[in-house]
Amino acid sequence: MRRYLVFTYYAGRPLGGFNDFLDSFATLRDALDNLLDEPGRFFQIVDRRSMKVIRQGLTAFKNYHPSHFRRCDPPGR
């Protein structure tokens, strides 16, 4: 089994654990490239070494890192 474990399911309908397992990949880029951009599909990528979720979200936003999303203050503030 490779380093990055990918789990995917439609939002609100997870089956749980390895029922949602897609595949494992050697690199994070490979894991992200194998996700289909489907509306409503959610993903989690787990680092097998640490067993921590390192990326998650809707597949439509798979190429965006959460730290780059920032709230904009309304004009005049």
C-alpha positions as CSV (number, residue, x, y, z in Angstrom):
1,M,0.0,0.0,0.0
2,R,1.4,3.4,-1.0
3,R,1.7,6.4,1.2
4,Y,-1.4,8.5,0.5
5,L,-4.8,6.8,1.1
6,V,-7.8,8.4,-0.7
7,F,-11.3,8.1,0.5
8,T,-14.2,9.6,-1.5
9,Y,-18.0,9.7,-1.2
10,Y,-20.9,11.9,-2.1
11,A,-21.5,14.6,0.6
12,G,-23.9,13.4,3.2
13,R,-23.7,9.8,2.2
14,P,-20.4,8.3,3.5
15,L,-20.4,4.5,3.8
16,G,-17.6,4.6,6.4
17,G,-14.0,3.4,6.6
18,F,-12.7,1.3,3.8
19,N,-16.1,1.2,2.1
20,D,-15.2,4.8,1.0
21,F,-11.6,3.8,0.0
22,L,-10.6,4.6,-3.6
23,D,-6.9,3.7,-3.8
24,S,-3.5,4.5,-2.5
25,F,-0.9,6.7,-4.3
26,A,2.8,7.4,-4.0
27,T,2.5,11.2,-4.2
28,L,-0.1,13.7,-3.1
29,R,-0.2,15.0,-6.7
30,D,-1.1,11.5,-8.0
31,A,-3.8,11.2,-5.4
32,L,-5.3,14.6,-6.3
33,D,-5.1,13.9,-10.1
34,N,-7.1,10.7,-9.7
35,L,-10.1,12.5,-8.1
36,L,-13.0,13.2,-10.5
37,D,-14.4,16.7,-10.4
38,E,-18.0,15.7,-9.5
39,P,-20.5,18.1,-7.9
40,G,-21.2,17.0,-4.4
41,R,-18.3,14.5,-4.1
42,F,-16.2,14.8,-1.0
43,F,-12.7,13.5,-0.5
44,Q,-10.1,12.9,2.3
45,I,-6.5,12.1,1.8
46,V,-4.7,10.4,4.7
47,D,-1.0,10.1,5.1
48,R,-0.4,6.4,5.9
49,R,2.7,7.1,8.0
50,S,1.0,9.5,10.4
51,M,-2.6,8.4,9.8
52,K,-3.7,12.1,9.7
53,V,-6.0,13.7,7.2
54,I,-3.8,16.0,5.2
55,R,-6.3,17.2,2.6
56,Q,-10.1,17.1,2.4
57,G,-13.0,18.9,0.8
58,L,-15.1,18.8,-2.3
59,T,-13.4,17.4,-5.4
60,A,-14.4,20.5,-7.3
61,F,-11.9,22.4,-5.1
62,K,-9.2,19.7,-5.0
63,N,-6.5,21.9,-6.5
64,Y,-7.1,24.7,-4.0
65,H,-5.4,24.7,-0.6
66,P,-7.7,25.9,2.3
67,S,-5.1,28.3,3.7
68,H,-5.4,30.4,0.5
69,F,-9.1,31.0,1.0
70,R,-9.5,34.2,2.9
71,R,-12.5,36.2,4.0
72,C,-12.7,39.6,2.4
73,D,-13.9,42.5,4.6
74,P,-16.8,44.5,3.1
75,P,-15.8,47.8,1.5
76,G,-15.3,50.7,3.8
77,R,-13.7,48.7,6.7
